[in-house]
Amino acid sequence: QSVLTQPPSVSAAPGQKVTISCSGNPSNIGHNYVSWYQQLPGTAPKLLIYETDRRPSGIPDRFSGSKSGTSATLGITGLQTGDEADYYCGTWDTLSALAVFGGGTKLTVL
Amino acid sequence: QVLLQESGPGLVKPSGTLSLTCAVSGASISSSKWWNWVRQSPGKGLEWIGEFYHIGTTNSNPSLKSRVTFSVDRSKNLFSLNLKSVTAADTAVYYCASALTSVALAPSFEYWGQGTLVTVSS
């Protein structure tokens, strides 16, 4: 059981937009930065978003992050088949004093 | 570009000690980066193990803290993880990862190793 709650799966057609939610509580998302990771099959996670809404160098602006209260959202526009992957959110939990992740969301580009 | 490479035994016996190293290239282990270990059980999500800063500062997952130790070899630019008293529940792919700052301030694992599968079995 993950501390952060993500939908198990989402899907959309190529070229469309999709959002992935990440729900937490005041001691984690409500109080701290959120990061997002993309994990392609058989590979290590890759940082997509850090400090809630910032993109590392090399990450296209099709990827965006936001937060409201105790929930965060990853948005992906202009979907490509290469975006099919598992996506994880992560943050710090101040109460438990540990970094926590969501259970992951599998994105299918139909 | 920072490159990380994990290495260590792929099989550890129950009650034994899991020992992994992470070789770093493209950055000094003594730089301002923080060095982390994250694991992923087969078919499961990500679990943070802990972080290490080169001056000796560490933070660990409270559920693993009593079994985890970190170390660094500056001459070889690598850092290590030791996890003692392992059980089958410790079977996972173990990743080393770098971060720009402590995860307690802004958890963002910027560079990851390719991961190494460690199986705990007799």
Interface residues (C-beta under 8 A of the other chain):
Chain A: S2 N32 Y33 S35 Y37 T43 A44 P45 K46 L47 Y50 E51 P56 Y88 G90 T91 W92 S96 A97 L98 A99 V100 F101 G102 G103 G104
Chain B: V38 G45 L46 E47 W48 N59 N61 P62 S63 Y95 V103 A104 L105 A106 P107 S108 F109 E110 W112 G113 Q114 G115
